[in-house]
C-alpha cells in the first residue's frame, strides 16, 4: 500500500487524460497539496513515464487505467477507485480529442463520430460510473474541460468544427448533470475553458488553422493553465460555480 493511500487523504481527485499536456500539469499541481490523493487516469499506465516519475517524486499520485469513451473501462475505474479510496471528491474530465481541421461544410462523419464519442460520451459514462463515489463526498465536483470554441455566443472562427460542436455538446451534458444532480446530490458540475494553452494541440492549431492568429499574450503555459484550473476548483461550490461555463484563466463566466 502506498503512502498516499495509507495517509487517508482528505481530498480524492480523479484526473483523466493525465499522461501529458494540461492533464499532466493539473496532476502535478494537485500533487503539491497536502492530504490529497490524485488518481491519474491514463490509457496505458506502463507507458506514462512522466506521470510515473511524478508519482514517485510526490507520493500523492496513483496511476489508474482508463480509456475514454469505454463504458466498461469507466466501470472498471470506479471499482479500482472504490478499493483504493472509497470515494471521489473531484473529477476533472480532461481526456479529449481534436481530430481534424475542417469547417462544418467538409467535416467528415468519422471525425464527428470520434469527437462525440471521446468528448461527450466519454465524460457522460465517466460521470455515470463515478456518481456513487461522488455521493460519498461532502463537497463533490465534476468538471468538464471544454473550450471557448464551444461557445455559440462567441462563435470563435476556428475551422475545427468537429471539436467545437462536440465541446458544445459537452457543455450541455454537464449542464444536465447540474440540473439533475446539483441540488439533489450537492454536486458542483460545471465546464471550463483552460485558456489557449501551449500544448501539442495548440501548436497543431497554429500550423493547420491560419485563420486563428492569436497574439502571444493570449497564450498561456500548461503550468499557468493548470494553476488557474486548480485555483478555480479549490474555490468552487455548487451555489457559486455549478451549472456554468468558466474561463479558468481569469475566473470569468463564459456565455454558452
C-alpha positions, -999 to +999 in steps of 0.1 A: +000+000+000+014+034-010+020+063+014-007+083-005-034+057+003-021+049+038-023+085+048-061+085+043-062+117+022-089+142+029-094+150-008-095+125-037-091+138-072-096+119-105-079+135-135-084+119-169-060+124-198-033+128-172-004+114-192+006+147-210-003+184-215-029+200-193-038+168-176-003+161-165+002+197-153-030+195-133-019+163-116+015+179-109-001+210-094-026+190-072+002+167-060+019+196-044-010+199-019-011+181+014-036+155+023-046+147-013-047+116-035-046+122-072-059+093-092-043+099-126-063+081-152-045+071-184-049+046-213-017+028-206-001+034-171+030+014-181+039+040-208+032+071-188+068+077-179+065+114-169+035+106-147+052+076-130+082+098-122+059+124-107+041+098-087+074+086-073+086+121-065+054+134-048+039+103-032+004+118-038-003+102-072-017+068-082-018+058-118-051+041-128-061+027-162-089+043-181-098+046-218-125+071-229-152+065-241-154+029-230-183+022-206-166-009-194-134+010-187-153+036-167-169+009-146-136-008-140-121+025-130-149+030-105-142-004-089-105+004-086-112+038-070-137+021-046-109-002-035-082+025-033-100+054-018-137+046-012-149+079-025-143+107-051-143+143-042-134+159-076-134+146-111-116+166-137-127+151-170-098+163-192-094+134-217-104+147-251-096+146-288-093+170-317-095+151-349-093+175-378-091+210-392-123+213-412-153+235-412-188+221-410-191+220-447-164+194-451-161+178-417-160+140-422-186+119-405-160+097-388-143+127-373-176+139-360-183+105-345-149+101-329-152+137-315-186+130-299-176+096-286-145+109-268-155+144-259-192+138-249-199+101-244-167+096-225-174+123-198-210+112-195-202+075-190-174+085-166-199+106-146-224+077-145-198+053-133-183+076-106-216+091-094-219+066-064-184+076-053-191+113-057-222+109-035-198+098-007-181+132-008-191+161+014-185+186-015-183+167-048-174+183-081-175+171-117-156+193-141-156+190-179-126+206-196-142+224-225-131+252-248-141+287-257-145+273-292-176+256-278-194+289-271-222+295-296-223+332-285-186+338-291-186+318-323-149+316-325-139+315-362-119+283-360-122+256-386-122+227-362-160+222-362-160+186-351-141+197-320-162+228-314-195+211-318-186+182-295-173+206-268-206+225-271-224+192-265-201+185-235-212+219-221-248+208-225-242+174-209-225+188-178-253+214-175-277+184-174-256+169-146-261+201-127-299+201-133-304+165-122-277+162-095-267+197-084-292+202-056-301+166-052-266+153-046-249+187-039-226+182-069-209+212-084-210+202-121-195+228-145-173+232-175-142+254-180-121+268-208-084+262-198-071+291-219-053+289-251-026+266-238+008+260-253+003+222-259+008+199-289-028+206-299-023+244-298+008+241-319-011+220-344-039+246-345-014+273-353+000+252-382-033+240-396-057+268-388-041+300-400-075+318-397-069+319-359-039+340-353-037+350-316-013+375-301+014+359-279+000+375-248-032+354-251-013+321-250-006+306-216+017+278-205+004+245-193+017+253-158-002+286-157-033+269-171-031+241-145-026+266-116-056+286-128-078+254-131-068+242-096-075+277-082-110+277-097-116+241-084-105+249-049-128+278-046-158+262-064-191+254-047-224+242-062-240+275-055-214+298-069-199+277-097-222+248-106-241+247-139-220+273-156-191+277-181-159+293-168-128+309-182-103+293-158-075+318-166-093+350-155-122+334-135-149+350-155-181+332-167-183+325-204-216+325-224-230+293-238 
